[in-house]
């Protein structure tokens, strides 16, 4: 398995585990911790995330079709940073409007990052091992998501949602590290063939 595929899988474990630590319990947060919040507000703010994500995926996909591999790495990293900013925003949220705003920021982040990171993964799949590598991706990512859903519920219950959002923002940022390490190693190889 080549370096980009490994970096992608490790990154995705952190990214989707972070995501799944809050999504299953987000409506509880919106309904019980936000004045004026309820499950309807939680659902509508999640729809904001989806709409913004689709818009930015279409824009990003069009731009990235002519971009270099390094530009895709950079766009992926920027998108992941935006997602973490959205999670941090939830930690400071005290009213309904920021639920929509920060879900939009997360949608923007994932919207610009997804086409870039998926393109990188697809370009580097090993010939005749595509099915195996996709199944390894799914297996590890879904295992991380399953564990993080339980951990997210535990952390929110024991330590509160604010602590959970900080933890998720940090864990999400860890998903940048494999890309940075790979890009750095690649740059060194290009400079010293």
C-alpha positions, 0 to 999 in steps of 0.5 A: 500500500503506497504512502498516500493511501496509508496517509488517507486512511489514517487521516480519515479515521481521525476525521470521521471519528471526530465527526461521529463523536458529536453527530449522533448526540448533536440534537441533544446538545441543541435541545438541552444546552442552547436557549431556544434550541430543539430537535427541529433546530438541530435538524435544520442546522444539519441541513445547512451543513449539507447544503453548504457542503454540496455547494463547496464540493461542486466549486472545489471539484471544478477548481481542483480538476486542474490542480497539482497534487500539492495543491490538493494536499493544501486544500485538504489541510485548509478544509480540515482546519475549517472543520476544527474551527466549526467544532470549536465554534460549537464549544462557544455557542450560546444561542441558536444562530451559531448552530447554523453558522458553525455547521456551515463552516464545517460544511465548507471545510468538508466541501473543499476537502472531500474532492481533494482528498478523494482524488488523491486517494483514487489516484494512488490506489494500487493497481488490481488492489483497489477493492482491497484498499477501499475495503481496508479504508471502510473497515478502519474508518467505520470501526473508528466511527463506531468507537467514537460514537460511544466515546462521544456520548460518554465524554458529553455525559461525564465532562460536558459538551464543551469539553467534547467539542474541544476534544473533537476539534483537536482530534480532527486536527490530527487528521492533518498530520499524515498529509503533512508528513507525506507531503514533506517526505515527497518534497524531500524526495523531489529535492534529492532524487 
